[in-house]
Structure formats: C-alpha cells, structure tokens
C-alpha cells in the first residue's frame, strides 16, 4: 500500500481499499508455490487458510490493534489456525505496547497448564519475532477460587508482574487441555493503565491497520511455508526442533518440538513407536501444509499424554491411516481425507527428546506387526 498518500484522501478516493484488496490477491499467490500440494482437499484447505488469515488480520489489527484499547481475541482455536497449531491448546492474543502498563484479571478454568508470553517484533518485519517474557501461571499467585491479577510493564511491580520491552507488541495466553471439548476455559480481561484517553478512530489508523494486516499475512505465510518446504523432500521423518526458530515463531521456550512431512496412501499405514520421556505434557498432531491442524472436532487427528494408550513396556504405538485398524494397545490417528501433511510432536518440560521410529506398511499387514 502507498505510504506517501494522505490517509484521509487515500480512503476518500477508494484507493486504500483497492490497494488492500490487490495486496490480498498478491499474497494469495503463495498458495501456488512449487512444493505446495494441489489435491482438491489441499487447495480447499489453502483457500480457507487465506480467509482465516484475512479474518485474523482485520479482527486483531483493525479491531484490536490499538494498544491503548487492548482486547483479547482467540488467535488459535477450533476455527482459527496457523503455524501447525496444537489441538490441545487454546490461544488468546492482545496487542500491547512497551510504552504502556496493563492489568490482566482472570479466573483459571480447567486447563492443565496456562502461560503468558510477551513477544516483540513481527513476522512481517526484518528480524521476525522474539520472546520478551514467558511466565507460567503456576509461578504466580492465584486465589483458591482460581482468580488472579497480573500487571504488565517495563517497570517492576510487587506481586504478579510480567516484564515488557520497547518493542513489545503481543501478549499471548496459552491454555493446554487434555480433553479440550470437555473442559472449561479461563476467563480473561485486559485494560491499559495509561492516564491518556485514546483518540477516536482516524483514517491514519485504518490505513496503517490495512498495511499491518497485509504484512502479517505475507510474513506469516512465507515464514511457515518456507519451513515446511524444507521438510517435503524427505517425508515420514521427524526433524529435530530448532530452538532459535521456535523462539522466533511464537514457540514455547521449555518445550521440545519434532516436526516433519508425512505421506500415506489410502492402502498404506504409518506406524510410529516411541517411549515418551518424563514430562509435563506431550502431544502429536496432524496438520495440513498451510499450518492448520486437521479438524479435531470431528476427526481423531491428535493424541496426548492423557488420551494415549500405553503398552506394557511404557512405549506408545501410533498408527496413522485412512481408516481405523482396530488394534489393541494402539493409538489410531485419522488422516481426515488427506494423504500428506505435517506432523508435530511436542514434549513440554521433558527430560529428553526421543525421536519416534517410523515404518510404512501395507494397511492389510497391520494386524501381523510384531511388538
């Protein structure tokens, strides 16, 4: 979008909206990069991804992008996904600024873990994201009824306090569940403690929001699509996680990641065996190329430390196939109509980072596998 135009005249002429729409069309060309899958289901997933990212940008940046008027919006949930989201998590974001102080009030729900992360920078700018602070609710004071109050800012405060920085832009609250559809979510409220009243909406803010939303869409897509393109040539492998990369893409500091590209034809199956380490949480999820977990509301596409069936020797066997093989002591993950995608394994606060063994077999041979 044109940065030299007067914002009022830019809106009045209609050019700002035309340029925003043209920017969306340009960003959408990332769906057709060389290694991107183009099966009917993948193209449908890809276009839904674009629509979701447009919605995210307008909701979080245009509606909630003034750090003097912060508001929590879901950022990763059942119908908003990117970056190979964890189906066991619910993420809530608010835009903030290091120039202000904030108060968060809330009540913890039935989540197993809950954390607060402050990020600086942007996926659409040079340097990307960085983690400013990461605090687990377990390390803060919480009332017997689950209620808590937290202050955010650059100046240290007594009680529950989370530091920010000059380049702080985003507060992300993560809740992790073992059975998310059955468990109550937390309630959250955020307010800016600045004494200066925010100004009314201006053309400058709207034009800037359009520009930021496009930068977010382009930056997020290229960042994550470049990552998966490096995995596509070597399918059915779990690559060791890159700590620096995870930190720059909103990862959890104390969590190991193993990800990769899997492929499984309709008459085949992938058999994974692993002995989980001692950890606070672990989970494996299946996702599409564009960064969205398959729809876990309707398909069995993920497993975690609570839902997994463990074998007598402490190992876990996971079978990825297009239909349920019905095997005892085995965890089946449905491909949800896909024959390829991304898998991500997470070990939270673990004493190791084991890599699963992977075997590709004919589906009809699953019942004859040896332990």
VEXLOSE-334820 format. One record per residue (C-alpha): residue in three letters; z, y, x. Coordinates in steps of 0.05 Angstrom, whole numbers, plus 32768, in hexadecimal, padded with zeros to 4 digits. Layout:
// residues N
ALAZYX...
// end
This chain:
// residues 371
UNK800080008000UNK7FF280488016UNK802E80668038UNK800F80AB803EUNK800A80BB7FF4UNK803A80E67FCDUNK806180B27FA3UNK805A80D87F62UNK800F80E27F69UNK8008809B7F81UNK802780817F41UNK800580B47F14UNK7FC080A27F2DUNK7FCA80587F20UNK7FBA80497F69UNK800080307F79UNK7FFC7FF97F45UNK7FB47FE87F59UNK7FC87FE37FA2UNK80057FB87F90UNK7FD87F887F69UNK7FA67F877FA2UNK7FDF7F767FD1UNK7FF27F3C7FA5UNK7FAB7F227FA6UNK7FA97F267FF2UNK7FEC7F037FF9UNK7FD47ECC7FCBUNK7FA07EB77FFDUNK7FD77E948025UNK7FD17E5C7FF1UNK7F8F7E498010UNK7FA27E438059UNK7F837E09807FUNK7FBC7DD6807CUNK7FD47DE68035UNK7FCC7DAC8004UNK7F9A7DB77FCDUNK7FA67D7E7F9CUNK7FAC7D967F53UNK7FF87D927F53UNK7FFD7DB77F96UNK7FD07DF07F7EUNK7FF97DF57F3FUNK803A7DF67F68UNK801C7E2B7F96UNK80097E5B7F5EUNK804D7E527F3EUNK806B7E637F82UNK80447EA57F83UNK805B7EB67F3DUNK80A37EA87F50UNK809F7ED37F8EUNK80817F0C7F66UNK80BA7F067F34UNK80ED7F027F6DUNK80D17F417F8EUNK80D17F6A7F4FUNK81157F537F37UNK813A7F577F79UNK81177F937F98UNK81007FBF7F5EUNK81397FAF7F2EUNK81717FA17F61UNK81577FC07FA1UNK81827FFF7FA2UNK81BF7FEE7FCEUNK81E780247FA9UNK81DD7FFD7F68UNK81E67FB57F7FUNK81DE7F7B7F4FUNK81DF7F307F58UNK819F7F0B7F46UNK81937EC07F4EUNK81677EB67F8CUNK81647E6A7F91UNK816F7E437F51UNK814B7E147F21UNK81117E447F15UNK81117E6F7F54UNK81027E4B7F95UNK80EA7E577FDCUNK80F87E418023UNK81027DF7800EUNK81407E067FE5UNK817A7DD57FDEUNK817E7DBA7F96UNK81CA7DB67F9EUNK81CF7E017FABUNK81CF7E3E7F7FUNK81C17E7E7FA4UNK81D07EC57F8CUNK81B77F037FB1UNK81C77F4D7FB1UNK81A77F847FDAUNK81D87FAB8003UNK81D97FDE803BUNK82037FE68079UNK820C802F8065UNK8239801C802AUNK82777FF3801AUNK82797FC17FE1UNK82AB7F9A7FB8UNK829D7F557F9DUNK82C77F387F66UNK82BF7EF17F4DUNK82DB7EAF7F37UNK82C87E6E7F58UNK82A97E397F2CUNK82A57DEE7F39UNK827B7DF37F79UNK828F7DC97FB5UNK82817E017FE7UNK82757E4B7FE0UNK82607E7C8016UNK824D7EC58020UNK82177ED88051UNK82017F1E8067UNK81BA7F228083UNK81977F5A80A7UNK814D7F6780B0UNK81157F4B8085UNK80E57F108086UNK80AD7F42807EUNK80C07F6D80BBUNK80BC7F628105UNK80F97F3C811DUNK81037F1980DAUNK81477F0B80BFUNK81897F0580E3UNK81CD7EED80CDUNK82017F2580D1UNK823B7EFE80B3UNK82487EBB8093UNK828B7EAE8071UNK82A37E71804AUNK82CD7E7E800CUNK82FD7E498026UNK83107E7A805EUNK83217EB2802DUNK835B7EBE7FFEUNK834D7EA37FB9UNK837D7EA57F7EUNK83967E667F5BUNK83667E737F22UNK832B7E777F52UNK83257EC37F50UNK83177EEB7F8FUNK83067F317FA7UNK82E07F407FE7UNK82CF7F82800AUNK828E7F8A8032UNK82807FC08065UNK827D7FD280AEUNK82C67FE880B1UNK82F97FB080B2UNK83277FAD8075UNK83677F868068UNK83617F47803EUNK831E7F28802EUNK82EA7F4E8056UNK82A37F3E806CUNK82817F6980A1UNK823C7F898098UNK82107FAE80CAUNK81E07FE880CEUNK81A57FBB80BDUNK81C87F938086UNK819A7F8A804AUNK81AE7F4C8024UNK81ED7F28800CUNK81E27EE07FF9UNK82167EB67FD5UNK820C7E6A7FD9UNK822D7E377FACUNK82247DEE7FBCUNK822F7DB97F87UNK822D7D6D7F86UNK82157D6A7F3EUNK81FD7DB07F2FUNK81E67DA57EE7UNK822D7D8F7ED4UNK82567DC27EFBUNK826A7E097EE8UNK824E7E417F14UNK82777E7A7F2FUNK82787EC07F12UNK82697EFB7F3FUNK82687F477F3BUNK82587F797F71UNK82617FC57F74UNK82527FFA7FA7UNK828F80237FBBUNK826780617FCFUNK828080A37FB3UNK823A80BE7FADUNK821980B07F69UNK81D580907F6FUNK819980BA7F5BUNK816D80A97F1FUNK812F807E7F28UNK80F880A27F50UNK80AE80957F5EUNK80C0808E7FA8UNK80F080547F99UNK80BC80307F6EUNK808480377FA1UNK80B280217FD8UNK80C97FE57FAEUNK80807FD07FA3UNK80757FD47FEEUNK80B47FAD7FFEUNK80A47F777FCAUNK805F7F6C7FEAUNK807D7F69802FUNK80B07F368017UNK807A7F0B7FF8UNK804E7F0C8035UNK80867F048067UNK80A87ECA8042UNK80677EA48037UNK804D7EAA807DUNK80917E99809CUNK809B7E598075UNK80527E438071UNK804C7E4A80BDUNK80897E1D80C5UNK806E7DE58098UNK80297DE980B8UNK804A7DD380F9UNK80657D9580D5UNK80267D7F80AFUNK80027D5E80E9UNK803B7D2C80F4UNK80507D1280AFUNK808D7CE8809FUNK80B77D0480D8UNK80F97D2A80D6UNK80F57D638108UNK81357D7C8128UNK814A7DBF810CUNK81427DFF8133UNK81837E268130UNK81637E698140UNK812D7E5E810DUNK81607E4B80D8UNK81897E8A80E6UNK814B7EB580DEUNK81377E94809BUNK817A7E998077UNK81957E56808FUNK81DF7E428092UNK81FC7E4A80D8UNK82287E0B80D6UNK81F47DDD80B8UNK81C37DAE80DAUNK817D7DAA80BEUNK81487D7580C6UNK81067D8180A3UNK80BE7D6980A3UNK807F7D58807DUNK807C7D168056UNK80417CF28038UNK80457CB78009UNK800B7C997FE1UNK80177C7D7F9CUNK80187C357FB3UNK80447C437FEFUNK808E7C547FFBUNK80B67C768031UNK80F77C548045UNK812C7C7F8067UNK816B7C648087UNK81A37C8E80A5UNK81EE7C8C80B1UNK82087CD0809AUNK82387CF280C9UNK827C7D0A80B5UNK826C7D4C8092UNK82807D7A805AUNK823D7D718036UNK81FA7D508040UNK81BB7D4E8016UNK81727D3C8019UNK813E7D5E7FECUNK80F37D597FE0UNK80CB7D997FDBUNK80837DB17FD7UNK805B7DD4800EUNK806A7E187FF1UNK80B57E117FFAUNK80CE7DFC7FB5UNK80F77DBE7FA8UNK80D87D917F74UNK80F57D9D7F2FUNK81387D7B7F35UNK81487D897EECUNK81197D517ED7UNK810A7D267F15UNK81397D037F45UNK81227D277F84UNK81617D307FACUNK81A07D0C7FC0UNK81E27D237FDFUNK82247D0A7FFBUNK82427D027FB5UNK82077CE37F91UNK81EE7CB47FC7UNK81F97C697FC5UNK82157C538008UNK82097C0E8026UNK82427BE28040UNK82357BF68088UNK823C7C408077UNK81F17C4E8079UNK81C77C6D8042UNK81827C53802FUNK81537C82800BUNK81107C6D7FEEUNK80DC7CA27FDEUNK80A87C877FAEUNK80807C987F70UNK80A97C697F45UNK80EE7C4A7F46UNK80F17C097F6EUNK81337BF77F4DUNK81547BDF7F8DUNK819F7BD67F95UNK81C57C017FC7UNK81887C2D7FCDUNK817D7C767FBAUNK81397C847F9BUNK81197CC97F9FUNK80DF7CD77F6FUNK80A17CFA7F8BUNK809B7D1F7F49UNK804F7D147F48UNK80447D2B7F90UNK80297D017FC9UNK80407D318000UNK80717D68800DUNK80AC7D808036UNK80EE7D5C803EUNK812D7D7E8056UNK816E7D5C806BUNK81AD7D858072UNK81EF7D748094UNK82267DA88088UNK825F7DAE80BAUNK824B7D6A80D6UNK82627D478115UNK821A7D318123UNK81D27D398111UNK81B57CF38108UNK816A7CEB80FBUNK81577CB980C4UNK81297C8080D6UNK80EA7C8280ACUNK80BE7C478098UNK80807C49806DUNK80757C088045UNK804D7BEF800AUNK80737BFB7FCAUNK806D7BB27FB8UNK80917B9F7FF9UNK80D07BC77FEBUNK80F57B8C7FCDUNK80EA7B64800DUNK81077B97803DUNK813C7B7E806CUNK817E7BA28073
// end
